[in-house]
């Protein structure tokens, strides 16, 4: 299927009929044994079967709600050159880029500045490009970093154009390029000098006279001494203005604006969603571009033509009327060879979005996403009188800046629809998921733009504790949507469509995976230790029902990865991390949400650190799991690992000595062996590793104690 405009193809869409038919046939074959299994639990009730029924009911729901992801997956391709031939560079709309940061200690200002520079260096008319930084930490060091970046941009942008640089983040470029020629060496020296100055400022946590010579700039930082992270006025600083500021070649530079909204302990600031809404209003006053790009502070532009790819959809009249956003999948740099922490998130960012693209469009994933500003205006666009009619024409006059300061005040949103039906939505830690979901419910569509060469690339956590913590935070936020008045099971099914509602419900109740993973991770081994059979004998026809359900699910998942070109070892680590999330991210996220719902104090929002220690990075590069943190996550993982190892050992001993009928316990033994095989890195961290990534002795002791307690409880029951 081809979309045409004026004779030129801006993009194409392809539906794989063979893959679609294969999946639908698999669904049909799978549902019969699944229903039979549920029926068996009801026909042969026992105390154990009640738990297994609960596990299988949750698994059935999660399997059924995932069906729409594969029902009609599509692939698209864009033709930016055709777009330029049709509309020309002068006909391109203005774009506002939003970059958000919150804590200079966990998100290094030099790296954040490098992300902004990569966006400023887009292959795009500079008079139609504005880059806004939201500094939610109100950090003088971050402002200083962007003042330095503004000066560096005068050299960096022409360097990128003259040398056809593709990866336009200076941090990434100078890490990967050998810089053999004189021009590159000079540019690298300038970058390292800038990075050193920012590093010195970060170490001191204030800006001194040896770093800033301009008296006016120094006065700004002097006033900053009375500010704190949670209490400071609105700060808006136009660092570069197109038409007034030029690079060393005499070409106009894009607009660069620093924004730190007013903060006060008396107000709830709604985390990142609140920061994005302030940027939406402030940018509406200064530039009001019809297209808005949101970027995480660690997600750099990897393709300078990414805006043109997005516009292939926004400028297609057949799509533009109800197209809310164009989402690029998240891709990551620095992933080790075997991807030990499953950081690619293949299902979340590759497989499932293609399926949703065949329905109403992919969900918003927080970064690498181009929005039509109109979609953020809600149902009552008259509620935005502050937006200037001259869309995309930048103005930083005193009157406009005064108005912009007012738009970033704490009380501006009082008695308004911001965060409800206007802008990025409040009410969930995962504001991206919530916003995309609500836009789809309001009748908007989205498109997945997934070129072979990654358009945007980010960083991933390099230690297991951060990986688990990040997922736990997502689980809490997803539950907040799932159990809200806009729950996908009712509101989403009615407003968006039945399959789209199911997709969002699958995500919203992701944390429910803890139920089957914990039951199947603990009940079979404990029953095996105490010689209680749970599953049919090998000679029983029901054995093949269980075997088919397990093998069919795993083999189809493996096939997805192999078709995508992902090696077997990466798939193995992906399913291993999925199992690890059961007693950690899924369980702890579920418990935290329940505690929050009961108004019981629980750990709050926390950022994932973008800082990686050298020793930790070296372990990750070698493929060694990092269990060094004294974390309750690892105690829970260790307990499950010990229970399954002891059960597998006891089962094998009894089978060899003839104490039990191997046929009666074969499925339990196989399941324990499978879990134990996946837990091999845990055993190494607990028992024989001696490097810095081993599990602390205290955590191992707690894990052993919990495992022993579980044995005692099982014996009493």
C-alpha positions as CSV (number, residue, x, y, z in Angstrom):
1,X,0.0,0.0,0.0
2,X,1.5,3.4,-1.0
3,X,0.5,6.8,0.2
4,X,0.8,9.4,-2.6
5,X,0.9,13.2,-2.5
6,X,1.2,15.2,-5.7
7,X,2.6,12.2,-7.5
8,X,5.4,11.5,-5.0
9,X,5.4,8.5,-2.6
10,X,6.2,9.9,0.9
11,X,6.0,6.4,2.5
12,X,4.8,2.9,2.0
13,X,3.1,0.3,4.2
14,X,3.5,-3.5,4.0
15,X,1.5,-6.2,5.7
16,X,3.1,-9.6,5.9
17,X,0.2,-11.9,5.1
18,X,2.1,-15.1,5.7
19,X,3.3,-14.0,9.2
20,X,-0.2,-12.8,10.0
21,X,-1.9,-16.1,8.9
22,X,0.8,-18.1,10.7
23,X,0.2,-16.3,14.0
24,X,-3.6,-16.5,13.7
25,X,-3.4,-20.3,13.1
26,X,-1.1,-20.5,16.2
27,X,-3.7,-18.6,18.3
28,X,-6.4,-21.0,17.1
29,X,-4.4,-24.1,18.0
30,X,-3.2,-22.7,21.3
31,X,-6.6,-21.7,22.7
32,X,-8.0,-25.2,22.8
33,X,-5.4,-26.8,25.1
34,X,-5.4,-23.6,27.2
35,X,-9.1,-23.9,27.8
36,X,-8.7,-27.6,28.4
37,X,-6.1,-26.9,31.1
38,X,-8.3,-24.4,32.9
39,X,-11.1,-27.0,32.8
40,X,-8.8,-29.6,34.3
41,X,-8.1,-27.4,37.3
42,X,-11.9,-27.1,37.9
43,X,-12.5,-30.9,37.4
44,X,-9.7,-32.0,39.8
45,X,-9.7,-29.4,42.6
46,X,-7.1,-29.4,45.4
47,X,-5.3,-26.8,47.5
48,X,-2.5,-26.8,44.9
49,X,-4.8,-26.6,42.0
50,X,-6.4,-23.4,43.3
51,X,-3.0,-21.7,43.1
52,X,-2.2,-23.2,39.7
53,X,-5.6,-22.1,38.5
54,X,-4.9,-18.5,39.7
55,X,-1.6,-18.6,37.9
56,X,-3.1,-20.0,34.7
57,X,-5.9,-17.5,34.7
58,X,-3.5,-14.7,34.8
59,X,-1.4,-16.3,32.1
60,X,-4.5,-16.7,30.0
61,X,-5.4,-13.0,30.4
62,X,-1.9,-11.9,29.5
63,X,-1.8,-14.2,26.5
64,X,-5.2,-13.1,25.2
65,X,-4.5,-9.4,25.7
66,X,-1.3,-9.8,23.7
67,X,-3.1,-11.3,20.7
68,X,-3.8,-7.9,19.0
69,X,0.0,-7.1,19.0
70,X,0.4,-9.9,16.4
71,X,-2.9,-9.7,14.6
72,X,-1.9,-7.3,11.8
73,X,1.7,-6.2,12.2
74,X,2.9,-3.7,9.6
75,X,6.2,-2.3,8.4
76,X,6.6,1.2,6.9
77,X,9.3,2.9,4.8
78,X,9.8,6.6,4.3
79,X,11.2,8.6,1.4
80,X,12.6,11.9,2.7
81,X,13.9,12.9,-0.8
82,X,10.5,12.6,-2.3
83,X,9.2,14.8,0.5
84,X,11.8,17.5,-0.2
85,X,11.1,17.4,-3.9
86,X,7.4,18.0,-3.2
87,X,7.5,20.7,-0.5
88,X,11.1,22.0,-0.7
89,X,13.1,23.1,2.3
90,X,11.2,26.4,2.5
91,X,8.0,24.5,2.9
92,X,9.0,22.5,5.9
93,X,7.2,23.4,9.2
94,X,9.0,24.6,12.3
95,X,10.0,22.1,15.0
96,X,10.3,22.6,18.7
97,X,12.6,20.0,20.5
98,X,12.1,19.3,24.2
99,X,15.0,17.8,26.2
100,X,14.3,17.1,29.9
101,X,16.7,16.6,32.8
102,X,16.2,16.6,36.5
103,X,19.4,15.8,38.4
104,X,22.9,16.8,37.4
105,X,24.4,14.2,39.7
106,X,22.6,11.3,37.9
107,X,22.4,12.9,34.5
108,X,25.8,14.5,33.7
109,X,25.2,18.0,32.3
110,X,27.9,17.5,29.6
111,X,26.1,14.5,28.3
112,X,22.7,16.3,28.4
113,X,24.3,19.2,26.4
114,X,25.7,16.7,23.9
115,X,22.1,15.4,23.4
116,X,20.9,18.9,22.7
117,X,23.7,19.6,20.3
118,X,22.8,16.5,18.3
119,X,19.3,17.9,17.9
120,X,20.6,21.4,17.0
121,X,22.6,19.7,14.2
122,X,19.6,18.2,12.5
123,X,19.7,18.5,8.7
124,X,16.9,21.1,8.9
125,X,16.5,24.8,8.3
126,X,17.9,26.5,11.4
127,X,15.3,29.3,11.3
128,X,12.6,26.7,11.9
129,X,14.4,24.8,14.7
130,X,14.2,25.5,18.4
131,X,15.7,23.4,21.2
132,X,14.3,23.8,24.7
133,X,15.9,22.3,27.8
134,X,13.8,21.7,30.9
135,X,16.0,21.7,33.9
136,X,13.8,20.4,36.7
137,X,16.6,20.4,39.1
138,X,17.1,24.2,38.8
139,X,20.9,23.6,38.6
140,X,23.3,26.4,37.9
141,X,25.7,23.8,36.6
142,X,23.2,22.6,34.0
143,X,22.7,26.2,32.8
144,X,26.4,26.7,32.7
145,X,26.8,23.5,30.6
146,X,24.3,24.9,28.1
147,X,26.0,28.3,27.9
148,X,29.1,26.4,27.0
149,X,27.2,24.2,24.5
150,X,25.8,27.4,22.9
151,X,29.4,28.6,22.2
152,X,30.5,25.2,21.1
153,X,27.6,25.0,18.6
154,X,29.1,27.8,16.6
155,X,31.9,25.4,15.6
156,X,30.2,22.0,15.9
157,X,27.3,22.6,13.5
158,X,29.4,23.7,10.5
159,X,31.8,20.9,11.3
160,X,29.0,18.3,11.1
161,X,27.8,19.7,7.7
162,X,31.2,20.0,6.2
163,X,32.2,16.5,7.2
164,X,28.8,14.8,6.6
165,X,28.8,13.6,10.2
166,X,25.9,11.2,10.9
167,X,26.2,10.7,14.7
168,X,26.0,14.4,15.7
169,X,26.3,14.0,19.4
170,X,29.9,15.2,20.1
171,X,30.2,12.9,23.0
172,X,29.5,9.8,20.9
173,X,31.3,11.1,17.8
174,X,34.6,11.7,19.7
175,X,34.3,8.3,21.5
176,X,34.0,6.4,18.2
177,X,36.0,8.5,15.7
178,X,39.8,8.3,15.6
179,X,40.1,12.0,14.7
180,X,43.1,11.6,12.4
181,X,42.8,14.9,10.4
182,X,43.7,18.3,11.8
183,X,40.1,19.6,11.7
184,X,38.8,16.7,13.8
185,X,41.7,17.0,16.3
186,X,41.0,20.7,16.8
187,X,37.3,20.1,17.3
188,X,38.0,17.3,19.7
189,X,40.3,19.5,21.7
190,X,37.6,22.2,21.9
191,X,35.0,19.6,23.0
192,X,37.3,18.2,25.7
193,X,38.0,21.7,27.0
194,X,34.2,22.4,27.2
195,X,33.7,19.1,29.0
196,X,36.5,19.8,31.4
197,X,35.0,23.2,32.3
198,X,31.6,21.6,32.9
199,X,33.2,18.9,34.9
200,X,35.0,21.4,37.2
201,X,31.7,23.2,37.7
202,X,29.9,20.0,38.5
203,X,32.6,19.0,41.1
204,X,32.3,22.3,42.9
205,X,28.5,22.5,42.4
206,X,28.8,26.3,41.8
207,X,30.0,28.6,39.1
208,X,33.1,30.6,40.0
209,X,34.9,33.6,38.3
210,X,37.5,31.4,36.7
211,X,34.7,29.7,34.6
212,X,32.7,32.8,33.7
213,X,34.3,36.1,32.8
214,X,31.2,38.0,31.7
215,X,29.9,40.1,34.6
216,X,26.2,39.8,33.5
217,X,26.5,36.0,33.4
218,X,28.3,35.9,36.7
219,X,25.5,38.0,38.3
220,X,23.0,35.3,37.2
221,X,24.9,32.6,39.0
222,X,25.4,34.8,42.1
223,X,21.6,35.0,42.4
224,X,21.4,31.2,42.1
225,X,23.1,30.7,45.5
226,X,19.7,31.3,47.2
227,X,18.0,28.6,45.1
228,X,17.4,25.0,46.0
229,X,16.3,22.0,43.9
230,X,12.7,22.2,45.2
231,X,12.4,25.9,45.8
232,X,13.3,28.5,43.1
233,X,11.6,30.9,40.7
234,X,11.0,30.5,37.0
235,X,14.2,30.8,35.0
236,X,14.1,31.2,31.2
237,X,17.3,32.1,29.4
238,X,17.5,32.4,25.6
239,X,21.0,31.2,24.8
240,X,20.9,31.4,21.0
241,X,18.4,33.2,18.8
242,X,18.1,32.3,15.1
243,X,18.8,35.3,12.9
244,X,20.9,37.0,15.6
245,X,23.4,34.3,16.4
246,X,25.5,32.8,13.7
247,X,28.2,30.1,13.5
248,X,31.8,30.6,12.3
249,X,30.6,30.2,8.7
250,X,28.1,33.0,9.0
251,X,25.1,30.7,9.0
252,X,22.2,31.3,11.3
253,X,22.1,29.0,14.4
254,X,18.9,27.4,15.7
255,X,17.2,28.7,18.8
256,X,18.4,27.4,22.2
257,X,16.4,28.1,25.3
258,X,17.0,27.0,28.9
259,X,13.8,26.7,31.0
260,X,13.6,25.8,34.7
261,X,10.0,26.1,36.0
262,X,9.1,27.6,39.3
263,X,9.3,25.1,42.2
264,X,7.7,25.2,45.6
265,X,7.1,22.4,48.2
266,X,3.5,23.6,48.4
267,X,2.7,22.3,45.0
268,X,2.7,18.9,43.3
269,X,4.9,19.3,40.1
270,X,3.9,16.0,38.4
271,X,7.4,14.9,37.6
272,X,8.3,14.8,33.9
273,X,4.8,15.3,32.6
274,X,4.6,18.6,34.5
275,X,8.0,19.7,33.1
276,X,6.8,18.8,29.5
277,X,3.6,20.8,30.0
278,X,5.6,23.8,31.0
279,X,7.8,23.5,27.9
280,X,4.6,23.1,25.8
281,X,3.3,26.4,27.1
282,X,6.6,28.3,27.1
283,X,7.5,27.1,23.6
284,X,3.9,28.1,22.5
285,X,4.7,31.6,23.5
286,X,8.2,31.8,22.0
287,X,8.0,29.7,18.8
288,X,4.8,27.8,18.7
289,X,6.1,25.2,16.2
290,X,3.3,22.9,14.9
291,X,5.6,19.9,15.4
292,X,7.2,19.0,18.8
293,X,9.9,16.4,19.4
294,X,10.4,15.0,22.9
295,X,13.9,13.5,23.8
296,X,15.2,12.0,27.0
297,X,18.4,13.7,28.1
298,X,20.5,10.6,27.2
299,X,18.8,10.0,23.8
300,X,20.9,11.5,21.0
301,X,20.1,12.0,17.4
302,X,21.7,9.2,15.4
303,X,20.3,10.4,12.0
304,X,20.2,14.1,11.1
305,X,17.3,13.4,8.7
306,X,15.0,12.0,11.4
307,X,12.7,15.1,11.2
308,X,12.2,14.6,7.5
309,X,11.2,11.0,8.1
310,X,8.6,12.0,10.6
311,X,7.3,14.7,8.2
312,X,6.7,12.1,5.5
313,X,3.7,11.2,7.6
314,X,2.7,14.6,9.1
315,X,2.6,16.2,5.6
316,X,0.6,13.4,4.0
317,X,-3.0,14.8,3.7
318,X,-4.5,11.3,4.1
319,X,-3.0,11.0,7.6
320,X,-2.5,14.5,8.9
321,X,-6.0,15.2,10.1
322,X,-5.9,12.8,13.0
323,X,-2.2,12.0,13.3
324,X,-1.1,12.8,16.9
325,X,2.5,11.5,16.9
326,X,5.2,9.6,15.0
327,X,7.1,7.3,17.3
328,X,10.6,6.1,16.6
329,X,11.6,2.9,18.5
330,X,14.0,3.2,21.4
331,X,17.5,1.8,20.4
332,X,20.5,1.7,22.7
333,X,24.2,1.9,22.5
334,X,26.8,0.0,24.5
335,X,24.8,-3.2,24.9
336,X,27.2,-6.1,25.5
337,X,27.5,-9.0,23.0
338,X,24.9,-11.2,24.7
339,X,22.6,-8.5,26.0
340,X,22.7,-10.0,29.5
341,X,20.0,-7.6,30.9
342,X,17.7,-7.8,27.9
343,X,18.2,-4.1,27.3
344,X,16.9,-4.2,23.7
345,X,13.3,-4.7,25.0
346,X,12.5,-6.4,21.7
347,X,8.8,-7.0,22.5
348,X,8.2,-3.5,24.0
349,X,10.0,-1.5,21.3
350,X,10.0,-3.6,18.2
351,X,7.4,-6.5,18.0
352,X,4.5,-5.0,19.8
353,X,4.6,-1.5,18.2
354,X,4.5,-3.0,14.7
355,X,1.3,-4.8,15.8
356,X,-0.2,-1.7,17.3
357,X,0.7,0.2,14.1
358,X,-1.6,-2.1,12.2
359,X,-4.4,-0.9,14.6
360,X,-4.5,2.7,15.8
361,X,-0.7,3.1,16.1
362,X,2.0,2.5,18.6
363,X,2.1,3.8,22.2
364,X,4.2,6.8,23.1
365,X,7.4,5.6,24.8
366,X,8.7,8.9,26.1
367,X,11.5,9.8,23.7
368,X,12.2,9.9,20.0
369,X,8.6,11.0,19.4
370,X,7.4,13.8,17.1
371,X,4.0,15.3,18.1
372,X,1.5,17.4,16.2
373,X,1.1,20.3,18.7
374,X,-2.6,20.4,18.0
375,X,-3.0,16.9,19.5
376,X,-1.7,18.2,22.9
377,X,-4.4,21.0,23.0
378,X,-7.1,18.7,24.1
379,X,-10.8,19.0,23.3
380,X,-11.0,22.7,24.0
381,X,-8.3,24.4,22.0
382,X,-9.7,27.7,23.1
383,X,-8.1,27.0,26.4
384,X,-4.8,28.0,24.9
385,X,-5.1,31.7,24.3
386,X,-1.4,32.1,25.0
387,X,-0.4,30.4,21.7
388,X,0.7,32.8,19.1
389,X,-0.9,32.6,15.7
390,X,2.4,33.0,13.8
391,X,3.3,29.4,14.3
392,X,7.0,28.7,14.2
393,X,8.2,32.4,14.1
394,X,10.5,32.8,17.1
395,X,10.1,35.8,19.3
396,X,12.0,36.5,22.6
397,X,10.8,40.1,23.2
398,X,10.5,41.4,26.8
399,X,6.7,41.1,26.6
400,X,6.8,37.5,25.3
401,X,9.4,36.5,27.9
402,X,7.4,38.1,30.7
403,X,4.4,36.1,29.5
404,X,6.5,32.9,29.3
405,X,7.6,33.3,32.9
406,X,4.0,33.4,34.0
407,X,3.3,30.2,32.1
408,X,5.9,28.4,34.1
409,X,4.6,29.4,37.6
410,X,3.5,26.8,40.1
411,X,-0.1,28.0,40.2
412,X,-0.7,28.5,36.5
413,X,-2.4,25.1,36.1
414,X,-4.8,25.7,39.0
415,X,-8.4,25.3,37.8
416,X,-7.3,24.3,34.3
417,X,-7.4,21.1,32.2
418,X,-3.6,20.8,31.9
419,X,-2.6,17.2,32.6
420,X,-6.2,16.1,32.3
421,X,-7.4,16.8,28.7
422,X,-4.6,19.2,27.7
423,X,-0.9,18.4,27.3
424,X,0.9,15.5,28.7
425,X,-1.3,13.6,31.2
426,X,-0.9,13.4,34.9
427,X,-1.9,10.6,37.3
428,X,0.9,8.1,36.5
429,X,4.6,7.7,36.8
430,X,4.7,6.5,33.2
431,X,3.4,9.8,31.7
432,X,4.4,8.6,28.2
433,X,2.2,5.5,28.3
434,X,-0.7,7.4,29.8
435,X,-0.5,10.3,27.3
436,X,-0.3,8.1,24.3
437,X,-3.2,5.9,25.6
438,X,-5.4,8.9,26.2
439,X,-4.7,10.4,22.8
440,X,-5.7,7.2,21.2
441,X,-8.9,7.2,23.3
442,X,-9.7,10.7,22.0
443,X,-9.6,9.5,18.4
444,X,-6.0,10.4,17.5
445,X,-3.7,8.0,15.6
446,X,0.0,7.4,15.7
447,X,2.6,5.9,13.4
448,X,5.7,3.8,14.0
449,X,8.7,5.0,12.1
450,X,11.3,2.3,12.3
451,X,14.1,2.8,9.7
452,X,17.0,0.3,9.5
453,X,19.5,2.9,10.7
454,X,18.4,3.9,14.2
455,X,17.2,7.5,14.3
456,X,17.7,8.0,18.0
457,X,20.0,6.1,20.4
458,X,20.1,6.1,24.2
459,X,21.9,4.6,27.1
460,X,21.0,1.6,29.2
461,X,21.7,0.8,32.9
462,X,24.8,-1.2,33.3
463,X,23.9,-3.0,36.5
464,X,21.1,-5.3,37.3
465,X,19.8,-3.4,40.3
466,X,19.1,-0.3,38.1
467,X,17.5,-2.5,35.4
468,X,15.1,-4.0,38.0
469,X,14.4,-0.6,39.7
470,X,13.6,1.0,36.3
471,X,11.1,-1.8,35.5
472,X,9.6,-1.6,39.0
473,X,8.9,2.1,38.5
474,X,7.2,1.3,35.2
475,X,5.0,-1.3,36.8
476,X,3.8,1.1,39.5
477,X,3.0,3.7,36.9
478,X,1.2,1.2,34.6
479,X,-1.0,0.0,37.5
480,X,-1.9,3.7,38.1
481,X,-3.4,3.7,34.7
482,X,-4.9,0.2,34.9
483,X,-6.8,0.9,38.1
484,X,-7.8,4.5,37.2
485,X,-11.2,5.6,35.9
486,X,-9.7,5.4,32.5
487,X,-8.8,1.7,32.8
488,X,-8.1,0.2,29.4
489,X,-10.4,-2.8,30.2
490,X,-13.5,-0.5,30.1
491,X,-12.6,3.0,29.0
492,X,-10.0,2.0,26.4
493,X,-12.1,-0.7,24.9
494,X,-15.0,1.7,24.5
495,X,-13.1,4.8,23.3
496,X,-10.2,3.4,21.3
497,X,-11.5,0.0,20.1
498,X,-11.6,-3.5,21.5
499,X,-8.1,-4.6,20.2
500,X,-6.4,-1.3,21.1
501,X,-8.0,-1.5,24.6
502,X,-6.6,-5.0,25.0
503,X,-3.1,-3.9,24.0
504,X,-3.1,-1.1,26.6
505,X,-4.6,-3.5,29.2
506,X,-1.8,-5.9,28.6
507,X,0.7,-3.2,29.5
508,X,-1.4,-1.7,32.3
509,X,-1.5,-5.0,34.2
510,X,2.0,-6.2,33.3
511,X,2.9,-6.5,36.9
512,X,0.4,-9.3,37.2
513,X,3.1,-11.5,35.7
514,X,4.4,-11.8,39.3
515,X,1.4,-14.2,40.1
516,X,2.2,-17.0,37.6
517,X,6.0,-16.5,37.8
518,X,6.0,-16.7,41.6
519,X,3.6,-19.7,41.8
520,X,5.4,-21.7,39.1
521,X,8.7,-20.6,40.5
522,X,8.0,-21.8,44.1
523,X,5.1,-24.2,44.3
524,X,6.5,-27.1,42.0
525,X,10.0,-27.2,43.7
526,X,8.5,-27.0,47.2
527,X,6.0,-29.8,46.3
528,X,8.8,-31.8,44.8
529,X,10.9,-31.6,48.0
530,X,7.9,-32.8,50.0
531,X,7.0,-35.5,47.5
532,X,3.7,-34.0,46.4
533,X,3.0,-34.5,42.7
534,X,1.4,-31.6,40.9
535,X,1.3,-32.5,37.3
536,X,0.3,-35.5,35.2
537,X,2.6,-38.5,34.6
538,X,4.4,-38.8,31.3
539,X,2.0,-41.6,30.4
540,X,-1.0,-39.4,31.0
541,X,-2.4,-37.5,27.9
542,X,-2.7,-34.4,30.0
543,X,1.1,-34.3,30.1
544,X,1.2,-33.4,26.4
545,X,-1.2,-30.6,27.0
546,X,1.2,-29.0,29.5
547,X,4.2,-29.8,27.2
548,X,2.5,-28.2,24.2
549,X,1.5,-25.0,26.0
550,X,5.0,-24.5,27.3
551,X,7.0,-25.4,24.2
552,X,4.7,-23.7,21.7
553,X,4.9,-20.4,23.6
554,X,8.7,-20.6,24.0
555,X,9.4,-21.7,20.4
556,X,7.2,-19.0,18.9
557,X,8.9,-16.4,21.0
558,X,12.3,-17.8,19.9
559,X,11.2,-17.7,16.3
560,X,10.3,-14.0,16.6
561,X,13.8,-13.2,17.8
562,X,15.5,-15.4,15.2
563,X,13.5,-13.9,12.3
564,X,14.6,-10.4,13.5
565,X,18.2,-11.6,13.4
566,X,18.7,-11.8,17.1
567,X,21.1,-14.6,18.2
568,X,19.9,-17.4,20.3
569,X,22.0,-16.4,23.3
570,X,20.4,-13.0,23.4
571,X,17.0,-14.6,23.3
572,X,18.0,-16.9,26.1
573,X,19.1,-13.9,28.3
574,X,15.9,-12.1,27.4
575,X,13.7,-14.9,28.7
576,X,16.0,-15.3,31.7
577,X,15.5,-11.6,32.7
578,X,11.8,-12.0,32.1
579,X,11.9,-14.8,34.8
580,X,14.1,-12.6,37.1
581,X,11.4,-9.8,36.9
582,X,8.9,-12.1,38.6
583,X,10.2,-12.0,42.2
584,X,11.7,-8.5,41.7
585,X,10.2,-5.8,39.4
586,X,6.8,-7.3,39.0
587,X,6.4,-8.4,42.6
588,X,7.9,-5.3,44.3
589,X,6.1,-3.0,41.8
590,X,2.8,-4.7,42.7
591,X,3.4,-4.4,46.4
592,X,4.4,-0.8,46.1
593,X,1.3,0.1,44.2
594,X,-0.9,-1.7,46.8
595,X,0.9,0.2,49.6
596,X,0.4,3.5,47.8
597,X,-3.3,2.7,47.3
598,X,-3.6,2.1,51.0
599,X,-1.8,5.4,51.7
600,X,1.1,3.5,53.3
601,X,4.5,5.1,52.7
602,X,6.5,3.4,50.0
603,X,9.7,4.4,48.1
604,X,8.9,7.2,45.7
605,X,10.0,8.2,42.2
606,X,13.7,7.8,41.5
607,X,15.7,8.4,38.4
608,X,17.8,5.8,36.7
609,X,21.4,6.8,37.0
610,X,23.2,7.7,33.7
611,X,26.6,7.4,35.5
612,X,28.5,4.2,35.2
613,X,31.5,3.3,37.3
614,X,34.5,1.9,35.3
615,X,34.7,-1.4,37.2
616,X,31.0,-1.9,36.7
617,X,31.2,-1.1,33.0
618,X,34.1,-3.6,32.6
619,X,32.0,-6.3,34.2
620,X,29.1,-5.5,31.9
621,X,31.3,-5.6,28.9
622,X,32.6,-9.1,29.9
623,X,29.0,-10.3,30.3
624,X,29.2,-10.7,34.1
625,X,26.0,-10.1,36.0
626,X,26.3,-7.4,38.7
627,X,24.8,-8.4,42.0
628,X,26.9,-6.0,44.2
629,X,24.0,-3.9,45.5
630,X,22.6,-4.7,48.9
631,X,19.1,-5.0,47.5
632,X,16.0,-6.8,48.6
633,X,15.6,-7.7,44.9
634,X,18.6,-9.9,45.1
635,X,17.5,-11.5,48.3
636,X,14.2,-12.5,46.6
637,X,16.0,-13.8,43.5
638,X,18.5,-15.7,45.7
639,X,15.7,-17.4,47.7
640,X,13.9,-18.6,44.5
641,X,17.2,-19.8,43.1
642,X,18.1,-21.8,46.3
643,X,14.6,-23.4,46.5
644,X,14.8,-24.6,42.9
645,X,18.4,-25.8,43.1
646,X,17.7,-27.8,46.3
647,X,14.5,-29.3,44.7
648,X,16.3,-30.3,41.6
649,X,19.1,-31.9,43.6
650,X,16.7,-33.8,45.8
651,X,14.6,-34.9,42.8
652,X,17.5,-36.2,40.9
653,X,18.9,-38.1,43.9
654,X,15.5,-39.7,44.6
655,X,15.0,-40.6,40.9
656,X,18.5,-42.2,40.8
657,X,18.0,-44.2,44.0
658,X,14.5,-45.2,43.0
659,X,12.9,-43.5,46.0
660,X,10.2,-42.0,43.7
661,X,8.6,-42.7,40.4
662,X,10.4,-40.5,38.0
663,X,7.4,-40.4,35.7
664,X,5.2,-39.0,38.4
665,X,7.6,-36.1,39.1
666,X,9.2,-35.6,35.7
667,X,7.4,-32.3,34.9
668,X,8.3,-30.8,38.3
669,X,11.9,-31.9,38.0
670,X,12.1,-30.5,34.5
671,X,10.6,-27.2,35.6
672,X,13.0,-27.0,38.6
673,X,15.9,-27.8,36.3
674,X,14.8,-25.1,33.8
675,X,14.6,-22.4,36.6
676,X,17.9,-23.5,38.1
677,X,19.6,-23.3,34.6
678,X,18.3,-19.7,34.3
679,X,19.6,-19.0,37.8
680,X,23.2,-20.0,37.1
681,X,24.5,-16.4,37.3
682,X,22.9,-16.1,40.7
683,X,24.6,-19.2,42.0
684,X,27.9,-17.9,40.8
685,X,27.4,-14.5,42.5
686,X,26.4,-16.3,45.8
687,X,29.0,-19.1,46.0
688,X,32.1,-18.8,43.9
689,X,32.6,-15.4,42.4
690,X,35.2,-13.2,44.1
691,X,35.0,-10.0,42.0
692,X,33.2,-6.8,42.8
693,X,30.0,-8.0,41.2
694,X,29.4,-10.9,43.6
695,X,26.4,-10.9,45.9
696,X,27.1,-9.5,49.4
697,X,27.3,-12.2,52.1
698,X,24.5,-10.5,54.0
699,X,22.1,-10.7,51.0
700,X,23.0,-14.4,50.4
701,X,22.3,-15.1,54.1
702,X,18.9,-13.4,53.9
703,X,18.1,-15.4,50.7
704,X,19.0,-18.6,52.4
705,X,16.9,-17.8,55.4
706,X,13.9,-16.9,53.3
707,X,14.4,-20.2,51.3
708,X,14.5,-22.1,54.6
709,X,11.4,-20.3,55.9
710,X,9.5,-21.3,52.7
711,X,10.6,-24.9,53.2
712,X,9.2,-24.8,56.7
713,X,5.9,-23.3,55.6
714,X,5.5,-25.9,52.9
715,X,6.1,-28.7,55.4
716,X,3.5,-27.3,57.8
717,X,0.9,-26.9,55.0
